[in-house]
Amino acid sequence: MKYFLGGLFVLLITTLSAQQRPTHYVDSTGALYWRKSTPLYLFVSDSPDGKDLNRLKSDKTPQYSDPFYLDTEGLNYIRSRNAVDKETMQIVPDTEVMYEVYADGIAPVTSVEYTNVSKNVYQGTIFYQAGLEIDLTAKDQMSGVRKLEFSINDQAFAPYAGTLKFDEPGEFVVKFKSEDQVGNQEKENSLTFTIDGDAPVSDFNVNGITADNVVATSSKMYILSSDDLSGTKDIFFKFDNGNFKKYNGNELPFAELDEGEHTVYFYSVDFVGNKEEDQKFDFYLDKSAPLMVADVLGDRFIVDDEVYFSGRTKLKLTAVDNKVGVKDIMYSVDSDEFEKYTEPFYLPSISGVHLVKYYSVDNLENSTTDSKKTRYVGRGGYEEFKHNVNKFYVDLTGPVISHSIQNYSFTRSDSLFIGPFSKIRLRGSDPESGLQKITYNIAGTAGEEDYQEAFTLSGEGFKTLNYYGYDNVNNRNIAKFSFYLDATPPDIFVQFNTGSTGNNEKKLVYPITSGVFLSATDQTSGVSSLSYSLDGADFRPYAGLITRFSKGKHKMIIKAKDFLNNESTEEIIFYIR
């Protein structure tokens, strides 16, 4: 930019505080940088210290001056056409007076560098492994970077002082922006990612296995892996002392192993490199005998390895043979003769422990007299079978349940009376499968409430409470009791033994010789106590005619309670003349 002046000129530069956005900057060499979008005003003075400043205006181009703007990014000049020698005051030919101003209208640019990177994009989310380091670098081509700030998860922006480290798992939003020395601000940038610090979790599944981890070649083994963040990338496995191989998701190829004990090792790795610790599963490969499974159909409860059945429960037996197939399934209950299994059966209707033995026989005819092989009764020996013994407890009876009334209750003419302050407590026990729960309801209402602790009831009248005890195999016992719930307090009566001597001012006035009789009645449970307080004194039991009143005003409060703690109160005000 060229500006021609006939005299002296200066630039007016306003000093800014550190918190304000700057408009200009003078570097260590004295070079002046000016934000390109900021207006300039020119002033002239005949004093080197800037006194008596005069603001310059343009008559020729007033629409573009006062203020004016720098038009070129980078170096601009404010100049006088001809230089004048300071001594002779003569024009110096072919020489201009030039003042440099650097226009800066471009904001800094911040770059991001990632260290310790293991990245994956899964379902639109960016994941990194724990230990990620992020370095921010801001560059400005003109006046230089004044500041670089960052914010993590909407915290207040803070000056960037060095590498940002992310060791803890979680979701992160990193925002950053920079500003140059003349206040050009970079547009706010952001990085959104999730730190995955957790390894995947693998689960080993076997279809067709006994309680002792015995499998057949017809069994199927699978490895399933889950990773809630970056996702599972690979699963590896090996048998015994072999080498780890990548798992393809199909059945594990264990059928070629020798019959006997084996171990499969496995682990998974997610997409950011988190590796699960080696897992293992021990099993016995049985290539000869059938596999048997006992299934429970109906109520059962297991505690401390004890299996409880109800009288409604059946036992189902299933056998699978991986070679020649199953010919017969045999079972015995409580040491009875073995018999052929055809369908699910009930255990004996006798409470207590019962032993069930069962085995299956394959379709190979007896061809050996090996003493280690068990003979199938009445048909000679079979080469292989599996013999199992299970113990079951048959529980045929429900819990023993009872109730009690806490606090206030009484019985009259074989009828139980309770009140709103009476608490009903229910108890139950079961010496076999154990008490599962107690429930209750009021006769005539729907549903059952679970009993938690002693409870009260409301509402006047005759009621019947039904309550039920359930054991852990759903045997149920029922009990009930009836009662009358009295929620009505006593009626109080007050009688003076003399007549009132005057009531002209709507006051009860009695002579000094007067006395007061108190009484109370209760239609249901009867009055248990009658007491009174005179003129704020402590309550005292009523024992007969109350006399010897002093002259003046008196207030008497009377309380009556029945035997179920229902209470009524009455207050009277009277005067003694």
C-alpha positions as CSV (number, residue, x, y, z in Angstrom):
1,M,0.0,0.0,0.0
2,K,1.3,3.5,-0.9
3,Y,0.3,6.5,1.1
4,F,1.9,9.9,0.2
5,L,2.2,12.6,2.9
6,G,3.6,16.1,2.7
7,G,4.7,16.1,6.3
8,L,5.4,14.0,9.3
9,F,3.2,11.0,10.3
10,V,2.8,8.5,13.1
11,L,0.7,5.5,13.6
12,L,-1.6,5.5,16.6
13,I,-1.3,2.2,18.4
14,T,-3.5,1.5,21.4
15,T,-2.0,-0.5,24.3
16,L,-4.1,-3.6,25.3
17,S,-4.1,-5.6,28.5
18,A,-3.0,-9.2,28.6
19,Q,-6.6,-10.4,28.8
20,Q,-7.7,-8.5,25.7
21,R,-7.5,-9.8,22.2
22,P,-4.6,-7.8,20.6
23,T,-4.8,-6.0,17.3
24,H,-1.1,-5.5,16.7
25,Y,2.4,-6.6,17.8
26,V,5.9,-5.3,17.7
27,D,8.6,-8.0,17.6
28,S,12.1,-7.8,19.1
29,T,13.5,-6.2,15.9
30,G,10.9,-3.4,16.0
31,A,8.8,-4.8,13.1
32,L,5.1,-3.8,13.4
33,Y,2.4,-6.5,12.7
34,W,-1.2,-5.4,12.3
35,R,-4.3,-7.5,12.2
36,K,-5.5,-7.1,8.7
37,S,-9.2,-6.6,9.6
38,T,-8.4,-3.9,12.1
39,P,-8.8,-0.2,11.0
40,L,-5.9,2.3,11.0
41,Y,-5.9,6.0,11.9
42,L,-3.1,8.3,11.1
43,F,-1.9,11.2,13.2
44,V,1.0,13.7,12.7
45,S,3.0,15.6,15.3
46,D,6.0,18.0,15.2
47,S,7.2,16.5,18.5
48,P,9.2,13.3,18.8
49,D,7.3,12.4,21.9
50,G,3.9,12.6,20.1
51,K,2.5,15.8,21.7
52,D,0.0,17.9,19.9
53,L,-1.2,15.1,17.6
54,N,-3.3,16.0,14.6
55,R,-5.4,13.4,12.9
56,L,-5.1,13.2,9.2
57,K,-8.0,13.1,6.8
58,S,-8.2,12.7,3.1
59,D,-10.2,15.1,0.9
60,K,-9.5,13.2,-2.2
61,T,-10.5,9.7,-1.0
62,P,-12.6,10.3,2.2
63,Q,-14.6,7.1,1.6
64,Y,-11.4,5.0,1.9
65,S,-9.6,6.8,4.7
66,D,-10.0,7.7,8.3
67,P,-9.9,4.8,9.0
68,F,-8.3,2.8,6.3
69,Y,-7.3,-0.8,6.0
70,L,-4.2,-2.6,4.8
71,D,-4.9,-4.3,1.5
72,T,-2.1,-6.9,1.2
73,E,-1.3,-9.8,3.4
74,G,2.3,-9.5,4.6
75,L,4.5,-6.4,4.0
76,N,2.8,-3.0,3.4
77,Y,4.3,0.5,3.2
78,I,3.1,3.8,4.4
79,R,5.3,6.3,2.4
80,S,6.2,9.9,1.4
81,R,6.9,10.3,-2.3
82,N,10.3,12.2,-1.9
83,A,12.8,12.1,0.9
84,V,14.1,15.4,2.3
85,D,17.6,15.9,3.6
86,K,17.4,16.7,7.3
87,E,20.3,19.2,7.1
88,T,19.7,21.0,3.8
89,M,16.0,20.4,3.7
90,Q,16.4,19.7,0.0
91,I,14.7,16.8,-1.8
92,V,16.8,13.7,-2.2
93,P,16.2,12.6,-5.8
94,D,14.7,9.2,-6.5
95,T,14.3,8.4,-2.8
96,E,11.1,7.7,-0.9
97,V,10.5,7.7,2.8
98,M,9.0,4.2,3.6
99,Y,7.4,2.9,6.9
100,E,6.9,-0.9,7.0
101,V,3.7,-2.4,8.4
102,Y,3.1,-6.2,8.2
103,A,-0.6,-7.1,7.7
104,D,-1.6,-10.4,9.3
105,G,-5.1,-11.7,8.5
106,I,-4.5,-15.4,8.7
107,A,-5.1,-17.3,11.9
108,P,-2.6,-19.9,13.1
109,V,-3.0,-23.6,12.3
110,T,-2.6,-26.3,14.9
111,S,-1.5,-29.8,14.0
112,V,-1.9,-32.9,16.0
113,E,0.6,-35.7,16.5
114,Y,-0.3,-39.1,18.0
115,T,2.1,-41.3,19.9
116,N,1.7,-44.8,21.2
117,V,-1.1,-45.2,18.7
118,S,-3.3,-48.3,18.3
119,K,-6.4,-47.1,16.7
120,N,-9.7,-48.7,15.5
121,V,-12.9,-47.2,14.2
122,Y,-15.9,-49.3,15.3
123,Q,-19.5,-48.4,14.5
124,G,-18.5,-44.8,14.0
125,T,-16.5,-44.5,17.2
126,I,-12.7,-44.0,17.3
127,F,-10.9,-46.1,19.8
128,Y,-7.3,-45.9,21.1
129,Q,-5.4,-48.1,23.5
130,A,-4.7,-46.8,27.0
131,G,-1.4,-44.8,27.0
132,L,-2.3,-42.6,24.1
133,E,-0.2,-39.4,23.9
134,I,-1.3,-36.3,21.9
135,D,1.0,-33.4,21.0
136,L,-0.3,-30.1,19.7
137,T,1.8,-27.8,17.6
138,A,0.5,-24.4,16.5
139,K,2.2,-22.4,13.6
140,D,1.7,-18.9,12.3
141,Q,3.3,-17.7,9.1
142,M,3.3,-14.0,10.0
143,S,3.2,-12.5,13.5
144,G,3.7,-15.8,15.4
145,V,1.6,-17.8,17.9
146,R,0.5,-15.9,20.9
147,K,-1.2,-18.8,22.7
148,L,-2.5,-22.4,22.3
149,E,-5.3,-23.6,24.6
150,F,-7.0,-26.9,25.1
151,S,-10.0,-28.3,26.9
152,I,-10.9,-31.9,27.8
153,N,-14.5,-33.0,28.3
154,D,-15.9,-29.5,28.5
155,Q,-13.5,-28.3,31.2
156,A,-12.4,-24.7,31.0
157,F,-9.8,-24.0,28.4
158,A,-6.2,-24.0,29.7
159,P,-2.8,-23.1,28.2
160,Y,-1.2,-26.0,26.4
161,A,2.0,-26.9,28.2
162,G,3.0,-30.2,26.8
163,T,2.0,-33.8,25.8
164,L,-1.5,-34.8,26.8
165,K,-1.6,-38.4,28.1
166,F,-4.7,-40.6,28.3
167,D,-4.2,-43.7,30.5
168,E,-7.7,-44.1,32.0
169,P,-10.6,-45.7,30.0
170,G,-13.5,-43.6,28.9
171,E,-14.9,-41.2,26.3
172,F,-13.0,-38.0,25.6
173,V,-13.6,-34.8,23.7
174,V,-10.4,-32.8,23.3
175,K,-10.9,-29.2,22.0
176,F,-8.1,-26.9,21.1
177,K,-7.5,-23.5,19.4
178,S,-4.7,-21.0,18.9
179,E,-4.3,-17.2,18.5
180,D,-1.6,-15.2,16.9
181,Q,0.1,-12.1,18.2
182,V,-2.4,-9.8,16.5
183,G,-5.5,-11.6,17.7
184,N,-6.3,-13.8,14.7
185,Q,-8.1,-16.8,16.2
186,E,-8.0,-20.2,14.8
187,K,-11.4,-21.9,14.6
188,E,-12.0,-24.3,17.5
189,N,-11.0,-27.8,16.6
190,S,-12.1,-31.0,18.4
191,L,-11.0,-34.6,18.7
192,T,-13.6,-37.2,19.9
193,F,-12.4,-40.7,20.8
194,T,-12.7,-43.4,23.4
195,I,-9.8,-45.0,25.4
196,D,-10.2,-48.7,25.5
197,G,-8.2,-50.0,28.5
198,D,-10.0,-53.3,28.9
199,A,-9.1,-56.6,27.2
200,P,-11.9,-58.7,25.7
201,V,-13.6,-61.4,27.7
202,S,-13.7,-64.9,26.2
203,D,-16.3,-67.5,27.1
204,F,-15.8,-71.2,26.4
205,N,-19.0,-73.2,25.5
206,V,-19.4,-76.9,25.2
207,N,-22.5,-78.7,23.9
208,G,-22.6,-82.2,25.3
209,I,-20.6,-82.5,28.5
210,T,-20.9,-84.3,31.8
211,A,-20.6,-82.9,35.3
212,D,-17.0,-84.2,35.4
213,N,-16.1,-82.3,32.1
214,V,-16.2,-85.5,30.1
215,V,-16.9,-84.9,26.4
216,A,-17.4,-87.1,23.4
217,T,-16.3,-86.6,19.8
218,S,-20.0,-85.6,19.1
219,S,-19.7,-82.7,21.5
220,K,-19.1,-79.3,20.2
221,M,-16.7,-76.7,21.6
222,Y,-16.9,-73.0,20.8
223,I,-15.1,-69.8,21.9
224,L,-17.1,-66.7,22.2
225,S,-15.5,-63.3,22.9
226,S,-17.0,-59.9,23.7
227,D,-15.5,-56.5,23.9
228,D,-17.8,-53.6,24.7
229,L,-15.6,-50.9,23.2
230,S,-13.3,-51.4,20.2
231,G,-14.5,-54.9,19.5
232,T,-12.7,-58.3,19.3
233,K,-10.2,-58.6,16.5
234,D,-8.8,-62.1,16.9
235,I,-9.2,-65.2,19.1
236,F,-6.3,-67.7,19.5
237,F,-6.3,-71.2,20.9
238,K,-4.2,-74.3,21.3
239,F,-4.5,-77.8,22.7
240,D,-2.1,-79.0,25.4
241,N,1.5,-78.1,24.3
242,G,0.7,-77.2,20.7
243,N,1.2,-73.7,19.1
244,F,-1.5,-71.0,19.3
245,K,-3.7,-70.8,16.2
246,K,-6.2,-68.2,15.1
247,Y,-9.7,-69.3,15.8
248,N,-12.1,-69.2,12.8
249,G,-15.3,-69.2,14.8
250,N,-16.3,-72.8,13.9
251,E,-16.2,-75.9,16.1
252,L,-12.8,-76.5,17.7
253,P,-11.1,-79.5,16.1
254,F,-10.5,-81.7,19.2
255,A,-11.9,-85.0,17.9
256,E,-8.4,-86.0,16.6
257,L,-7.0,-85.9,20.1
258,D,-6.2,-89.1,21.9
259,E,-8.8,-90.3,24.4
260,G,-7.9,-89.0,27.8
261,E,-7.3,-85.7,29.7
262,H,-6.6,-82.5,27.7
263,T,-6.5,-78.7,28.2
264,V,-7.5,-76.1,25.7
265,Y,-5.9,-72.7,26.1
266,F,-7.4,-69.6,24.5
267,Y,-7.3,-65.8,24.6
268,S,-8.6,-62.9,22.5
269,V,-7.3,-59.5,21.4
270,D,-9.3,-56.4,20.6
271,F,-8.7,-53.9,17.8
272,V,-6.5,-51.6,19.8
273,G,-4.2,-54.4,21.0
274,N,-5.6,-55.1,24.5
275,K,-4.8,-58.8,25.1
276,E,-6.8,-61.0,27.4
277,E,-4.9,-63.2,29.9
278,D,-4.6,-66.8,28.8
279,Q,-7.7,-68.8,29.7
280,K,-7.9,-72.6,29.9
281,F,-10.5,-75.4,30.0
282,D,-9.7,-78.9,31.2
283,F,-11.7,-81.8,29.9
284,Y,-11.6,-85.6,29.4
285,L,-12.2,-86.9,25.9
286,D,-14.2,-90.1,26.0
287,K,-14.3,-91.7,22.5
288,S,-16.2,-94.9,23.6
289,A,-18.9,-94.5,26.2
290,P,-22.3,-92.8,25.7
291,L,-22.9,-89.5,27.4
292,M,-25.8,-89.1,29.8
293,V,-27.7,-86.1,31.1
294,A,-30.2,-86.0,33.9
295,D,-32.8,-83.2,33.5
296,V,-35.1,-82.0,36.2
297,L,-38.7,-81.3,35.1
298,G,-40.5,-79.2,37.7
299,D,-39.7,-77.7,41.1
300,R,-36.2,-78.0,42.3
301,F,-33.8,-76.2,44.7
302,I,-30.1,-76.6,45.1
303,V,-28.2,-75.6,48.2
304,D,-24.7,-76.9,49.4
305,D,-24.8,-79.5,46.6
306,E,-28.1,-80.9,48.0
307,V,-30.8,-81.2,45.3
308,Y,-34.4,-80.9,46.6
309,F,-37.4,-82.1,44.6
310,S,-41.1,-81.6,45.2
311,G,-43.7,-84.3,44.8
312,R,-44.6,-82.7,41.4
313,T,-41.0,-83.1,40.0
314,K,-39.9,-85.6,37.4
315,L,-36.5,-86.8,36.4
316,K,-35.6,-87.1,32.7
317,L,-32.7,-89.2,31.5
318,T,-30.9,-88.6,28.1
319,A,-28.0,-90.6,26.6
320,V,-25.9,-89.9,23.5
321,D,-23.3,-92.2,22.0
322,N,-20.8,-90.8,19.5
323,K,-20.1,-94.1,17.8
324,V,-22.6,-96.9,17.6
325,G,-25.6,-95.3,19.3
326,V,-27.5,-96.0,22.5
327,K,-29.3,-99.3,22.9
328,D,-30.8,-99.0,26.4
329,I,-31.0,-96.6,29.3
330,M,-31.3,-98.3,32.7
331,Y,-32.0,-96.8,36.1
332,S,-32.6,-97.8,39.7
333,V,-34.1,-95.9,42.7
334,D,-33.0,-96.6,46.2
335,S,-31.1,-99.9,45.3
336,D,-34.1,-101.5,43.6
337,E,-33.6,-103.6,40.5
338,F,-32.5,-101.7,37.4
339,E,-35.3,-101.2,34.9
340,K,-35.4,-99.8,31.4
341,Y,-36.1,-96.1,31.1
342,T,-38.9,-95.1,28.8
343,E,-40.1,-91.7,30.0
344,P,-39.6,-89.1,32.8
345,F,-40.6,-90.5,36.2
346,Y,-41.5,-89.4,39.7
347,L,-39.4,-90.2,42.6
348,P,-41.1,-92.1,45.5
349,S,-43.7,-90.1,47.4
350,I,-41.7,-90.5,50.6
351,S,-39.9,-87.5,52.2
352,G,-36.2,-87.8,52.4
353,V,-33.1,-88.6,50.5
354,H,-33.3,-90.9,47.5
355,L,-30.4,-92.4,45.4
356,V,-30.9,-92.7,41.6
357,K,-28.4,-94.8,39.7
358,Y,-28.5,-94.8,35.9
359,Y,-26.4,-95.8,32.9
360,S,-26.6,-96.3,29.2
361,V,-25.5,-99.3,27.1
362,D,-24.3,-98.9,23.5
363,N,-25.1,-101.2,20.6
364,L,-21.9,-103.3,20.7
365,E,-22.7,-106.9,21.6
366,N,-20.7,-108.4,24.5
367,S,-17.4,-109.7,23.1
368,T,-15.2,-109.7,26.2
369,T,-15.2,-111.1,29.7
370,D,-13.1,-108.2,31.0
371,S,-13.9,-108.0,34.7
372,K,-13.7,-104.2,34.5
373,K,-16.8,-104.2,32.4
374,T,-20.2,-104.2,34.2
375,R,-22.7,-106.8,33.1
376,Y,-26.1,-105.8,31.9
377,V,-28.6,-107.8,33.9
378,G,-30.1,-110.8,32.1
379,R,-28.4,-110.1,28.7
380,G,-24.7,-110.6,29.2
381,G,-22.0,-108.0,29.0
382,Y,-21.7,-104.9,26.9
383,E,-18.4,-103.3,26.0
384,E,-18.9,-99.7,27.2
385,F,-21.5,-97.9,29.3
386,K,-21.5,-94.9,31.6
387,H,-22.7,-95.3,35.2
388,N,-24.0,-92.3,37.2
389,V,-25.3,-91.9,40.8
390,N,-27.3,-88.8,41.8
391,K,-28.7,-88.0,45.2
392,F,-32.1,-86.2,45.5
393,Y,-34.1,-85.1,48.5
394,V,-37.9,-85.3,48.0
395,D,-39.7,-82.6,49.9
396,L,-43.4,-83.3,50.1
397,T,-44.5,-80.9,52.8
398,G,-44.8,-77.2,53.0
399,P,-43.4,-74.9,55.8
400,V,-44.7,-74.8,59.3
401,I,-46.2,-71.3,59.8
402,S,-47.6,-69.4,62.7
403,H,-48.6,-65.9,63.9
404,S,-48.5,-63.8,67.0
405,I,-49.9,-60.4,68.0
406,Q,-47.5,-57.9,69.4
407,N,-48.4,-54.9,71.6
408,Y,-52.2,-54.6,72.2
409,S,-54.7,-57.5,71.9
410,F,-57.1,-59.5,74.1
411,T,-59.5,-62.4,73.7
412,R,-63.1,-62.3,74.9
413,S,-65.7,-65.0,74.4
414,D,-63.3,-66.8,72.0
415,S,-63.0,-63.7,69.9
416,L,-59.7,-61.9,69.3
417,F,-59.7,-58.1,69.5
418,I,-56.8,-56.0,68.0
419,G,-56.4,-52.3,67.3
420,P,-54.5,-50.0,64.9
421,F,-51.5,-50.2,67.3
422,S,-51.4,-54.0,67.3
423,K,-48.6,-55.6,65.2
424,I,-49.1,-58.9,63.5
425,R,-46.0,-61.1,63.2
426,L,-45.8,-64.1,60.9
427,R,-43.3,-66.9,61.3
428,G,-42.3,-69.9,59.2
429,S,-39.7,-72.7,59.0
430,D,-39.0,-75.6,56.8
431,P,-36.5,-78.3,57.9
432,E,-36.2,-79.7,54.3
433,S,-35.7,-77.5,51.3
434,G,-36.1,-74.4,53.5
435,L,-38.5,-71.5,53.8
436,Q,-38.7,-69.4,50.6
437,K,-41.3,-66.7,51.6
438,I,-44.4,-65.9,53.6
439,T,-47.3,-64.0,52.0
440,Y,-50.7,-62.8,53.3
441,N,-54.0,-61.2,52.4
442,I,-57.3,-60.1,54.0
443,A,-60.1,-62.5,53.1
444,G,-62.1,-61.1,50.2
445,T,-59.2,-59.2,48.6
446,A,-57.2,-60.3,45.5
447,G,-53.5,-61.2,45.4
448,E,-50.9,-61.9,48.1
449,E,-48.5,-59.5,49.8
450,D,-45.0,-60.6,50.6
451,Y,-44.4,-60.5,54.4
452,Q,-41.3,-58.6,55.3
453,E,-41.8,-57.5,59.0
454,A,-44.5,-57.2,61.6
455,F,-47.3,-55.0,60.3
456,T,-50.5,-53.1,61.5
457,L,-53.9,-52.9,60.0
458,S,-56.6,-50.3,59.8
459,G,-60.3,-50.2,59.3
460,E,-63.0,-51.1,61.9
461,G,-64.8,-54.4,61.9
462,F,-64.5,-58.2,61.8
463,K,-61.7,-59.5,59.5
464,T,-59.9,-62.7,58.5
465,L,-56.2,-62.8,57.7
466,N,-55.0,-65.6,55.4
467,Y,-51.3,-66.3,55.3
468,Y,-49.2,-68.7,53.2
469,G,-45.8,-70.3,53.6
470,Y,-43.8,-71.4,50.5
471,D,-40.7,-73.6,50.6
472,N,-38.0,-73.6,48.0
473,V,-39.6,-76.3,45.9
474,N,-43.0,-74.4,46.0
475,N,-44.8,-76.6,48.5
476,R,-47.4,-74.3,50.2
477,N,-49.1,-74.4,53.6
478,I,-52.1,-72.1,54.4
479,A,-53.2,-70.7,57.8
480,K,-55.7,-68.0,58.9
481,F,-57.1,-66.3,61.9
482,S,-60.1,-64.0,62.5
483,F,-60.4,-60.9,64.7
484,Y,-62.3,-57.8,65.4
485,L,-60.3,-54.6,64.7
486,D,-61.4,-51.8,67.1
487,A,-60.2,-48.4,66.1
488,T,-62.8,-46.4,68.1
489,P,-61.6,-44.6,71.3
490,P,-63.8,-44.3,74.5
491,D,-66.5,-41.7,75.1
492,I,-65.8,-39.3,78.0
493,F,-68.5,-37.9,80.3
494,V,-68.1,-34.9,82.8
495,Q,-70.6,-34.2,85.6
496,F,-70.6,-31.5,88.3
497,N,-72.3,-32.3,91.6
498,T,-73.9,-28.9,91.7
499,G,-75.8,-26.8,89.3
500,S,-74.3,-23.8,87.6
501,T,-74.8,-20.5,89.4
502,G,-74.8,-18.4,86.3
503,N,-74.1,-18.5,82.6
504,N,-74.8,-14.9,81.6
505,E,-71.6,-14.5,79.7
506,K,-71.7,-18.0,78.2
507,K,-69.5,-19.2,81.0
508,L,-69.9,-22.3,83.2
509,V,-69.9,-20.9,86.8
510,Y,-70.1,-23.1,89.8
511,P,-70.1,-22.4,93.6
512,I,-66.9,-23.1,95.5
513,T,-68.5,-26.2,97.1
514,S,-68.7,-27.9,93.7
515,G,-67.0,-31.2,92.7
516,V,-66.6,-33.0,89.4
517,F,-67.3,-36.6,88.5
518,L,-65.5,-38.2,85.5
519,S,-66.4,-41.3,83.6
520,A,-65.8,-43.0,80.2
521,T,-67.3,-45.9,78.3
522,D,-66.0,-48.0,75.4
523,Q,-68.4,-50.2,73.5
524,T,-65.9,-52.8,72.3
525,S,-62.7,-53.3,74.3
526,G,-63.5,-51.3,77.5
527,V,-61.8,-48.5,79.2
528,S,-58.3,-49.2,80.5
529,S,-57.4,-45.8,82.0
530,L,-59.0,-42.4,82.8
531,S,-56.8,-39.5,83.8
532,Y,-57.0,-35.7,84.0
533,S,-54.8,-32.6,84.2
534,L,-56.0,-29.5,86.0
535,D,-54.7,-26.0,85.1
536,G,-51.6,-27.4,83.3
537,A,-50.5,-29.9,86.0
538,D,-49.3,-33.3,85.3
539,F,-51.9,-35.9,84.4
540,R,-53.1,-38.1,87.3
541,P,-55.4,-41.1,87.4
542,Y,-59.0,-40.3,88.2
543,A,-59.8,-41.8,91.6
544,G,-63.2,-40.2,92.5
545,L,-64.9,-36.9,93.0
546,I,-62.6,-34.0,92.3
547,T,-63.2,-31.0,94.8
548,R,-61.5,-28.1,96.6
549,F,-61.3,-25.8,93.5
550,S,-59.9,-22.3,94.1
551,K,-61.9,-19.3,93.0
552,G,-61.4,-18.2,89.4
553,K,-61.0,-19.8,86.0
554,H,-60.0,-23.5,85.6
555,K,-59.1,-25.7,82.6
556,M,-59.4,-29.4,82.8
557,I,-58.1,-31.9,80.2
558,I,-59.4,-35.5,80.4
559,K,-57.9,-38.5,78.6
560,A,-59.4,-42.0,78.3
561,K,-57.8,-45.1,76.7
562,D,-59.2,-48.4,75.9
563,F,-57.4,-51.8,76.2
564,L,-56.2,-51.5,72.6
565,N,-54.6,-48.1,73.2
566,N,-57.2,-46.1,71.3
567,E,-57.3,-42.7,73.1
568,S,-59.8,-39.8,73.3
569,T,-59.3,-36.4,74.9
570,E,-61.8,-33.8,76.1
571,E,-61.2,-30.3,77.5
572,I,-63.6,-28.2,79.7
573,I,-63.2,-24.6,81.0
574,F,-65.2,-23.5,84.1
575,Y,-65.3,-20.8,86.8
576,I,-65.6,-21.1,90.6
577,R,-67.3,-18.2,92.4
